[in-house]
Amino acid sequence: MKELVIEAKRENLPSVLAFVDEQLELVECPMLTQTSIDLAVEELFINIASYAYGTDTGEAAIQISTFDNPLSVEIVLIDSGYQYNPLANEDPDISLPMQKRKKGGLGIYMVKKSMDDVSYEYREGKNILTIRKILN
């Protein structure tokens, strides 16, 4: 498992994605899959940076593990901000025209649809969101 601990600020997104991409390249992740993972990590990190700590700032930890049989990656994003389970919200009704949809929730919906597994837990004062993706 590799870990990056970084201040949860929007301007740190390039460092987060560089860390993720470096780990994915080590396992020869296909570019299309890497792009999908990058988009999910971007959505989740920006949500932490934007909402987890209110007007304050705090840290975010990004942990990456790879597994064999099947070749897959697990990325865990951890923050100590306000307790919030983004998976508890109802999925947006994407069949409605854009003007009729409720605001918010589309990014998390896209994460859930693009990853093979997404889970959340709150433990010891930390939000822990885990995404998993099979790489082949």
N, C-alpha and C positions, 0 to 999 in steps of 0.2 A: 504494500500500500504506500502510495506517495501522497504527500499532503502539502498544501499551500495555505498559509494563514495570512490574510491580507485585510486591510481596512476596507470595510464595506462602503465603498464610494464608487459612483458610476464611472469615474475616470480610471478606475483600476480594472475595468472590464478587459482591456487588451492584455494585461498581465495574466488574468484568469484564463482567457482563451489560449494564450501562448502556452501556459502550463498544461492545459487539457490537451491541446494539439500535440505537444511534445510527447506526452504519454501515449496518445493514440497512434502516433507515427511509429513508436517502438514496437507496436503489435501489428503494423502494416494495415491499419484500419482503412477500408475503402473510402475514397474521398466523399462519396454521396452520404455514407453513414456518418463520417466525421462532420460534415456540414449539418446534418440533422442533430447530432449531439451538441455541436456548438450553439445552434439556435436554442436548444433546450437549456443549456447552461447559461446562455446570455439572458434568457427570460427569467430564470430563477435567481441569478445573481443580481440583476437589475431590480427585481422585486425586493430582495433583501436590502440592497443599497437604498432603495427609495422608501421603504415602509417599515423595516424591522425595528429601527431605533428611533423613529419619529424625527425630531429635529436634532437629536444627538447622532453620534456615529459610534460604531463598534466594529468588531471584527467578524469576518466570515472565514470559515475553514472549508476548503474543498479537498476531499479525499478521493483518490482514484485507485481502484483495484481492478486487475484483469484476471480472468479465469479461463481455463481450458474446458473443452467438452461440454457445451459448445464454447468456442472462443467468444468471450463477452467482456463487457466493461461495466463496472458499477461506480457511479459517481455520487458522493454524499456531500451535500451542502449543509453546513451547520452554522447557526447564529444563536446569540444569546438575547435577541431582541424580544419584542412582545410575542406572546404565544399566539400562533396563527397557523391553522391547517388549511392551506390553499386547496386541498383536495376535497374539503367538506362542502364547498360551494357547488351548486347545481351547474351542470354543463350548459353553456349557452345554446340556444336554439338556432343553429346555423341555417335552418331552412327559412328563417324569416329574413326579409330584406334588411340591410344594414340599418336603415332609419328606425326600424321597429325593435331592434335588439337592445337588451339592457347593456349598459356600459360595463366593461371589465369582464374578466374571465376567459377571454379568447386565448391569451398566451398560455395559461395553465392547461386549457383544453388541448392546445396544439402539442404541449409537452406530453400529456397523457396519450394522445393519439400516435405520436412519433416514437415513443419509447416502448420497450417490451414490458416494463414494469415500473410503476411509480408508487412510492409509499412515503408516509409521513408518520413521525412520532415526536412527542414532546417528552423529554427525559432530562432530569436534573437541571431544569431551567434553560434547556436548549431546544430549539426547533431543529429537527433532523429530517431532511428531505432526501430520499434516495431514488435515483433513476438507474435503470439497467437497460442495456442494449446488447443484443447478439450481433456480433460483427461479421459473421459469414452466413 
